[in-house]
Amino acid sequence: MSAFKGKYHDELIANAAYIGTPGKGILAADESTGTIGKRLSSINVENVEENRRILRELLFTAPGVLPCLSGVILFEETLYQKTAAGKPFVDVLKEGGVLPGIKVDKGTVELPGTDGETTTQGLDGLAQRCQKYYEAGARFAKWRSVLKIGPNEPSQLAITDNANGLARYAVICQENGLVPIVEPEILVDGPHDIHKCADVTERVLAAVYKALNDHHVLLEGTLLKPNMVTPGSDAPKVAPEVIAEHTVRALQRTMPPAVPAVVFLSGGQSEEEATLNLNAMNKLKAKKPWVLSFSFGRALQQSTLKAWAGKDENIKKAQAALFARAKANSEATLGTYKGDATLGEGAAESLHVKDYKY
């Protein structure tokens, strides 16, 4: 048996393909309570459940935004929250044609004997949690593995361990009806050039797909959420066309055409940078058997947060900022973005956080 064929087989394939609809992408709104706290403190807003709920309601009810999206990744708290009027967020999303997703990993811990490399926790009890989330309306899941580029990193141990963790997570999700988003993020931290990032990305993705195959994961019912291939955060920048060429080539060399879509993470790029790079990939004349789309958190929310600043009277302005970014990214999935989005405050600033914890 090459791929696991469980009772959700057809549903997984249909949902993965739907999330990969050209012109649509994913809003990552699954920041943990600690991470959303940092975002809120940057605009002097207290990190309490009601403020977190208000922010997410602002995002999910912004006019024009849901048609640009096919999925929204939620944190567990948000999966069960409601609008001020009492409507569950899950219903708001579904009525807008957007599939609700859920972050299921439990964060990273250090791999002993390495130079600060990590493995991701959360396999214990995962099947039961997936069943619960499916009942609550979730249809896909996310698990983030983190690798870093250094003098001797990523080590073979870190690559192998994280690949196996992602594969085990993926098949558990599929047994329980959730499309797994496989996210092996190679952090942008460091002075390395784009060639080094390409080399590491190809090695990591090759290991990930070997593990997914070994674990009989149904590739048609998965999505990949990788980093774009870019120079390190302390290296000179390169043009979007160069990033597009190196990223697409890394995928061509490692990623089976059975996977319907790639939903890139923004990885601390500015909002505008992430959009321009995605647009360049979709304009590139090359073999691309998968849809190239987005799963952006910081790169969809930064200017929205700044516009809102925690004030009710700014909600409309904040929603307009979100729509500008969502529309720009929707166009970028088609290669038709003209670089003409209204740049809200913060749209051009780097969102890089060293050793980023989600």
VEXDREN-2710 file (C-alpha; in Angstrom, 1 decimal):
% VEXDREN-2710
k/r/px/py/pz
1/MET/0.0/0.0/0.0
2/SER/1.7/3.2/-1.1
3/ALA/-0.8/5.8/0.4
4/PHE/-3.1/5.4/3.4
5/LYS/-6.7/5.2/2.3
6/GLY/-8.9/5.9/5.2
7/LYS/-12.6/6.9/5.5
8/TYR/-11.8/10.6/4.8
9/HIS/-9.8/9.9/1.6
10/ASP/-12.0/11.7/-0.9
11/GLU/-12.8/14.6/1.5
12/LEU/-9.1/15.2/2.2
13/ILE/-8.3/15.4/-1.5
14/ALA/-11.3/17.8/-2.1
15/ASN/-10.4/20.1/0.8
16/ALA/-6.7/20.2/0.0
17/ALA/-7.6/21.1/-3.6
18/TYR/-10.1/23.7/-2.5
19/ILE/-7.5/25.4/-0.2
20/GLY/-5.3/25.6/-3.3
21/THR/-7.8/27.4/-5.4
22/PRO/-5.9/30.0/-7.5
23/GLY/-6.7/33.5/-6.4
24/LYS/-7.1/32.4/-2.8
25/GLY/-4.8/31.7/0.1
26/ILE/-4.6/31.3/3.9
27/LEU/-4.7/33.8/6.7
28/ALA/-2.7/32.5/9.6
29/ALA/-4.4/33.7/12.7
30/ASP/-3.2/30.9/15.0
31/GLU/-0.8/32.9/17.1
32/SER/-0.5/31.3/20.6
33/THR/-1.6/33.4/23.5
34/GLY/2.0/34.5/24.2
35/THR/2.7/35.5/20.6
36/ILE/-0.5/37.4/20.1
37/GLY/0.3/39.2/23.4
38/LYS/3.5/40.5/21.8
39/ARG/1.6/41.8/18.8
40/LEU/-1.0/43.5/21.1
41/SER/1.6/45.0/23.3
42/SER/3.2/46.6/20.2
43/ILE/0.0/48.7/20.0
44/ASN/-0.4/49.1/23.7
45/VAL/-3.4/46.7/24.0
46/GLU/-3.8/44.4/27.0
47/ASN/-3.5/40.7/26.2
48/VAL/-6.9/39.4/27.5
49/GLU/-9.3/37.1/25.9
50/GLU/-11.8/39.8/24.9
51/ASN/-9.2/41.8/23.1
52/ARG/-7.9/38.7/21.3
53/ARG/-11.5/38.0/20.3
54/ILE/-12.1/41.6/19.1
55/LEU/-9.0/41.5/16.9
56/ARG/-10.0/38.2/15.3
57/GLU/-13.6/39.3/14.7
58/LEU/-12.1/42.4/13.0
59/LEU/-10.1/40.1/10.7
60/PHE/-12.8/37.6/9.9
61/THR/-15.6/40.1/9.3
62/ALA/-13.6/42.6/7.2
63/PRO/-15.5/43.4/4.0
64/GLY/-14.1/41.8/0.9
65/VAL/-11.5/39.7/2.7
66/LEU/-13.0/36.3/2.8
67/PRO/-13.4/36.0/-1.0
68/CYS/-9.6/36.3/-1.2
69/LEU/-9.2/33.4/1.3
70/SER/-9.7/29.6/1.1
71/GLY/-8.6/28.9/4.7
72/VAL/-7.9/30.5/8.1
73/ILE/-5.7/28.9/10.7
74/LEU/-7.0/29.3/14.2
75/PHE/-5.6/28.8/17.7
76/GLU/-7.6/26.5/19.9
77/GLU/-9.2/29.4/21.8
78/THR/-10.4/31.1/18.6
79/LEU/-12.0/27.9/17.2
80/TYR/-14.6/28.1/20.0
81/GLN/-15.0/31.9/20.0
82/LYS/-18.0/33.9/18.7
83/THR/-18.6/37.4/17.3
84/ALA/-20.0/40.1/19.6
85/ALA/-23.5/39.2/18.1
86/GLY/-23.0/35.5/19.2
87/LYS/-22.2/33.9/15.9
88/PRO/-19.4/31.2/16.1
89/PHE/-16.3/32.3/14.1
90/VAL/-16.4/28.8/12.4
91/ASP/-19.8/29.6/11.0
92/VAL/-18.7/33.1/9.8
93/LEU/-15.8/31.5/7.9
94/LYS/-17.8/28.6/6.4
95/GLU/-20.5/31.0/5.2
96/GLY/-17.8/33.1/3.6
97/GLY/-16.5/30.0/1.7
98/VAL/-13.4/29.6/3.9
99/LEU/-12.3/26.4/5.6
100/PRO/-11.4/26.7/9.3
101/GLY/-8.0/25.2/10.2
102/ILE/-6.3/24.6/13.5
103/LYS/-2.7/24.8/14.9
104/VAL/-2.0/21.4/16.6
105/ASP/1.7/21.5/17.6
106/LYS/2.8/22.2/21.1
107/GLY/5.8/24.3/20.3
108/THR/9.5/23.4/20.1
109/VAL/12.1/22.0/22.5
110/GLU/15.8/21.8/22.1
111/LEU/17.4/18.7/20.7
112/PRO/20.1/17.8/23.3
113/GLY/23.6/17.7/21.9
114/THR/22.9/20.2/19.1
115/ASP/23.7/23.9/18.9
116/GLY/20.2/25.1/19.8
117/GLU/18.4/23.0/17.1
118/THR/14.8/22.0/18.0
119/THR/12.2/19.3/17.6
120/THR/8.4/20.0/17.7
121/GLN/6.2/18.5/20.4
122/GLY/2.5/17.6/20.2
123/LEU/2.1/14.0/19.0
124/ASP/0.8/12.7/22.3
125/GLY/-3.0/12.8/22.3
126/LEU/-3.0/14.3/18.8
127/ALA/-5.6/11.9/17.4
128/GLN/-8.1/12.7/20.1
129/ARG/-7.5/16.5/19.6
130/CYS/-8.0/16.1/15.8
131/GLN/-11.3/14.3/16.4
132/LYS/-12.4/17.1/18.7
133/TYR/-11.4/19.8/16.3
134/TYR/-13.1/18.1/13.3
135/GLU/-16.3/18.0/15.3
136/ALA/-15.9/21.7/16.0
137/GLY/-15.7/22.4/12.3
138/ALA/-12.0/22.4/11.5
139/ARG/-11.0/20.8/8.2
140/PHE/-7.2/21.3/8.1
141/ALA/-4.3/21.5/10.6
142/LYS/-0.9/23.0/10.9
143/TRP/2.3/21.8/12.5
144/ARG/5.5/23.9/12.4
145/SER/8.9/22.4/12.4
146/VAL/11.8/24.8/12.7
147/LEU/15.3/24.4/11.3
148/LYS/18.1/26.9/11.2
149/ILE/21.1/27.6/8.9
150/GLY/24.5/27.8/10.7
151/PRO/28.1/26.7/10.3
152/ASN/27.1/23.0/10.8
153/GLU/23.3/23.4/10.8
154/PRO/20.9/22.0/10.0
155/SER/22.3/18.8/11.3
156/GLN/21.2/15.4/9.9
157/LEU/19.6/14.7/13.3
158/ALA/17.5/17.8/13.1
159/ILE/16.5/17.2/9.5
160/THR/15.5/13.5/10.1
161/ASP/13.8/14.1/13.4
162/ASN/11.7/17.0/12.1
163/ALA/10.8/15.2/8.9
164/ASN/9.6/12.1/10.8
165/GLY/7.6/14.3/13.2
166/LEU/5.9/16.1/10.3
167/ALA/5.1/12.7/8.7
168/ARG/3.7/11.2/11.9
169/TYR/1.5/14.3/12.5
170/ALA/0.3/14.3/8.8
171/VAL/-0.9/10.7/8.9
172/ILE/-2.6/11.2/12.3
173/CYS/-4.5/14.2/10.9
174/GLN/-5.6/12.3/7.8
175/GLU/-6.9/9.4/9.9
176/ASN/-9.1/11.9/11.6
177/GLY/-10.3/14.0/8.7
178/LEU/-8.0/17.0/8.8
179/VAL/-5.8/18.0/5.8
180/PRO/-2.3/18.4/7.2
181/ILE/-0.3/21.5/6.3
182/VAL/3.3/20.3/6.4
183/GLU/5.5/23.2/7.6
184/PRO/9.3/22.7/7.7
185/GLU/10.4/26.3/8.2
186/ILE/14.1/27.1/7.7
187/LEU/14.6/30.3/9.6
188/VAL/15.9/33.4/7.7
189/ASP/18.3/34.2/10.5
190/GLY/22.0/34.6/9.5
191/PRO/24.4/36.0/7.0
192/HIS/24.1/33.2/4.4
193/ASP/23.5/33.8/0.7
194/ILE/20.6/32.6/-1.4
195/HIS/22.6/29.6/-2.7
196/LYS/23.1/28.3/0.8
197/CYS/19.4/28.7/1.6
198/ALA/18.5/26.8/-1.7
199/ASP/20.9/23.9/-0.8
200/VAL/19.4/23.6/2.7
201/THR/15.8/23.9/1.5
202/GLU/16.3/21.2/-1.1
203/ARG/17.9/18.8/1.5
204/VAL/15.1/19.5/4.0
205/LEU/12.3/19.0/1.5
206/ALA/13.8/15.9/0.1
207/ALA/13.9/14.4/3.6
208/VAL/10.3/15.5/4.4
209/TYR/8.9/13.9/1.3
210/LYS/10.9/10.7/1.9
211/ALA/9.3/10.6/5.4
212/LEU/5.8/11.4/4.2
213/ASN/6.2/8.5/1.7
214/ASP/7.5/6.1/4.3
215/HIS/4.5/6.9/6.6
216/HIS/2.0/6.3/3.7
217/VAL/0.7/9.8/3.8
218/LEU/-1.8/10.6/1.1
219/LEU/0.0/13.4/-0.7
220/GLU/-3.0/14.6/-2.6
221/GLY/-4.6/15.4/0.8
222/THR/-1.8/17.5/2.1
223/LEU/-0.3/21.0/1.5
224/LEU/3.3/22.3/1.9
225/LYS/4.0/25.5/3.8
226/PRO/7.7/26.2/3.2
227/ASN/10.0/29.2/3.5
228/MET/10.7/31.1/0.3
229/VAL/14.4/30.6/-0.8
230/THR/16.0/34.0/0.1
231/PRO/19.3/35.3/1.4
232/GLY/19.7/35.4/5.2
233/SER/18.5/38.3/7.3
234/ASP/22.0/39.7/7.6
235/ALA/22.9/39.3/3.9
236/PRO/22.3/41.8/1.0
237/LYS/18.8/41.5/-0.5
238/VAL/18.1/40.2/-4.0
239/ALA/15.3/40.9/-6.5
240/PRO/12.0/39.1/-6.4
241/GLU/12.7/37.4/-9.7
242/VAL/15.9/35.8/-8.2
243/ILE/13.9/34.6/-5.2
244/ALA/11.3/33.2/-7.5
245/GLU/13.8/31.3/-9.7
246/HIS/15.6/29.7/-6.7
247/THR/12.4/28.9/-4.8
248/VAL/10.6/27.3/-7.8
249/ARG/13.7/25.3/-8.7
250/ALA/14.0/23.9/-5.1
251/LEU/10.4/22.8/-5.3
252/GLN/10.8/21.2/-8.8
253/ARG/13.7/19.1/-7.4
254/THR/11.9/17.9/-4.3
255/MET/8.2/18.2/-4.3
256/PRO/5.9/15.6/-6.0
257/PRO/3.2/16.9/-8.4
258/ALA/0.7/14.9/-6.4
259/VAL/0.6/17.7/-3.8
260/PRO/-2.0/20.3/-4.9
261/ALA/-0.5/23.5/-3.6
262/VAL/2.3/25.3/-1.8
263/VAL/1.2/27.9/0.7
264/PHE/4.3/29.9/1.5
265/LEU/5.1/31.3/5.0
266/SER/6.2/35.0/5.0
267/GLY/9.0/34.3/7.5
268/GLY/9.5/37.9/8.7
269/GLN/9.5/39.5/5.3
270/SER/7.6/42.9/5.1
271/GLU/4.0/42.7/3.8
272/GLU/4.9/44.1/0.4
273/GLU/8.1/42.0/0.0
274/ALA/6.2/38.7/0.6
275/THR/3.5/39.7/-2.0
276/LEU/6.1/40.8/-4.6
277/ASN/8.0/37.6/-4.2
278/LEU/4.9/35.4/-4.5
279/ASN/3.8/37.4/-7.6
280/ALA/7.3/36.9/-9.2
281/MET/7.0/33.1/-8.7
282/ASN/3.6/33.0/-10.4
283/LYS/4.9/35.1/-13.3
284/LEU/7.9/32.9/-13.8
285/LYS/7.9/30.8/-16.9
286/ALA/8.7/27.3/-15.6
287/LYS/7.2/23.9/-14.8
288/LYS/4.9/24.4/-11.8
289/PRO/2.6/21.5/-11.3
290/TRP/1.2/22.9/-8.0
291/VAL/-0.6/26.1/-7.2
292/LEU/1.7/28.6/-5.5
293/SER/-0.2/30.6/-2.8
294/PHE/0.2/32.1/0.7
295/SER/-0.3/31.3/4.3
296/PHE/0.7/34.6/5.8
297/GLY/0.3/35.7/9.4
298/ARG/2.5/38.8/10.1
299/ALA/2.5/39.7/6.4
300/LEU/-1.3/40.0/6.3
301/GLN/-1.8/41.6/9.7
302/GLN/0.9/44.1/10.4
303/SER/-0.6/47.2/8.8
304/THR/-4.1/46.1/10.1
305/LEU/-2.8/46.0/13.7
306/LYS/-1.2/49.4/13.4
307/ALA/-4.3/50.9/11.9
308/TRP/-6.5/49.4/14.6
309/ALA/-4.3/50.3/17.6
310/GLY/-7.0/48.8/19.9
311/LYS/-9.6/51.5/19.2
312/ASP/-13.2/50.8/18.1
313/GLU/-13.3/53.9/16.0
314/ASN/-10.4/52.5/13.9
315/ILE/-11.9/49.2/13.1
316/LYS/-13.1/50.2/9.6
317/LYS/-9.7/51.6/8.8
318/ALA/-8.0/48.5/10.0
319/GLN/-10.3/46.3/7.9
320/ALA/-9.6/48.4/4.8
321/ALA/-5.8/47.8/5.5
322/LEU/-6.4/44.0/5.7
323/PHE/-8.5/44.0/2.5
324/ALA/-5.6/45.9/0.7
325/ARG/-3.2/43.1/1.7
326/ALA/-5.6/40.2/1.1
327/LYS/-6.4/41.5/-2.4
328/ALA/-2.8/42.1/-3.3
329/ASN/-1.9/38.5/-2.2
330/SER/-4.9/37.1/-4.1
331/GLU/-3.6/38.8/-7.2
332/ALA/-0.1/37.6/-6.5
333/THR/-1.3/33.9/-6.6
334/LEU/-2.3/34.7/-10.2
335/GLY/0.9/36.7/-11.1
336/THR/-1.2/39.8/-11.7
337/TYR/-0.2/42.0/-8.8
338/LYS/1.0/45.4/-10.1
339/GLY/2.6/46.6/-6.9
340/ASP/-0.2/49.1/-6.5
341/ALA/-1.7/48.2/-3.1
342/THR/-2.2/51.1/-0.8
343/LEU/0.7/50.6/1.6
344/GLY/-0.7/50.9/5.1
345/GLU/1.6/52.0/8.0
346/GLY/4.0/49.1/8.5
347/ALA/3.5/47.5/5.1
348/ALA/7.1/48.0/4.0
349/GLU/8.8/47.3/7.3
350/SER/10.7/44.1/8.0
351/LEU/8.8/41.7/10.3
352/HIS/11.8/39.7/11.1
353/VAL/12.1/38.4/14.6
354/LYS/15.3/36.5/15.4
355/ASP/14.7/32.8/16.4
356/TYR/10.9/33.4/15.9
357/LYS/8.6/31.4/18.2
358/TYR/5.0/31.1/17.1
END
